[in-house]
């Protein structure tokens, strides 16, 4: 069966489905993540997984019985009950690896390894759906999700994890969580997510334009492969400079990697081109997590990580929706990932000073106080 890529990407229902099924679940997940700062991860993730898996199994039954309305309701409910393992795993790293340098490398490894899920996952689903049927693919997804969540939440680091006690009052903790540095960091990450969402729809338009359905999976897989390779390079050495400087440099390279798409390349060149921003995505996300950890007060890291993931997800939903509207305009569709990356870089440049933790000394001639000399502007 040949899918109608262009019609699906440009239809109003496609424009609305991504934001409606993406943003509300992530908002709910953020509230739920704040709760496991108080109750622990096992008490929150395991019940969520037990609710989520039956919803996935029930989704294929909506075709003959419930229609699109019931299917949409189940998809939204599935998103609302999805265990927030990504934020949970990131919150475990400080207790597992107290050394900041090892933790930074582990975050890069974690981010890059997740890219493998976006390579192997779609291939496994496609194989199951073509060999058997989509119902089998969803059932296997539900079983693997429940099994994986159970393994994680019953592991000793997850069972014994508790957030670090807050050193200030609740009022000051809330104020710190909405500090200018964190807010601007999260705003910038919406641009990163926007670029990813726009790329996914752009790959659909490429597949339709060149009549090559394989581009639907090859282009995102190339992007994820680049992310995995970037992790290998970034995690193998110790980098100089501050985390904020590395974040801005990686964001600039992320933007530069999208610019070749403006030449409207062919399938082979486009597939090779998206691997470049994919490689720098790993560095951007790893540095964003380290910056979030440094700027967040004790006892609020889990909620801060959830806000980080929410920011990327909201941007991805917006990018998907706008790219769906512009799917029939090749140049505009190809330019959207670069536009999202440019927005992210602009915000990070404006927030450069706020991204440094309080009390961090600047390097170079500004480290020592100026005595007996006129301070230069």
Secondary structure, DSSP 8 states (H G I E B T S, - for coil): ----HHHHHHSHHHHHHHHHHHHHHHHHHHHHHHHHHHH-SHHHHHHHHHHHHHHHHHHTTHHHHTHHHHHHHHHHHHHHT---HHHHHHHHHHHH--SHHHHHHHHHHHHHHHHHHHHHHHHHHHHHHHHT-HHHHHHHHHHHHHHHHHHHHHSHHHHH------SS-HHHHHHHHT-HHHHHHHHHHHHHHHHHHHHHHHHHHHHHHHT-TTHHHHHHHHHHHHHHHHHHHHTTS---S-HHHHHHHHHHHHHHHHHGGGG---HHHHHHHHHHHHHHHHHHHHHHHHHHHHHS-TT-HHHHHHHHHHHHHHHHHHHHHHHHHTTT-HHHHHHHHHHHHHHHHHHHHHTTTTTS-TT----GGGSS---SS----
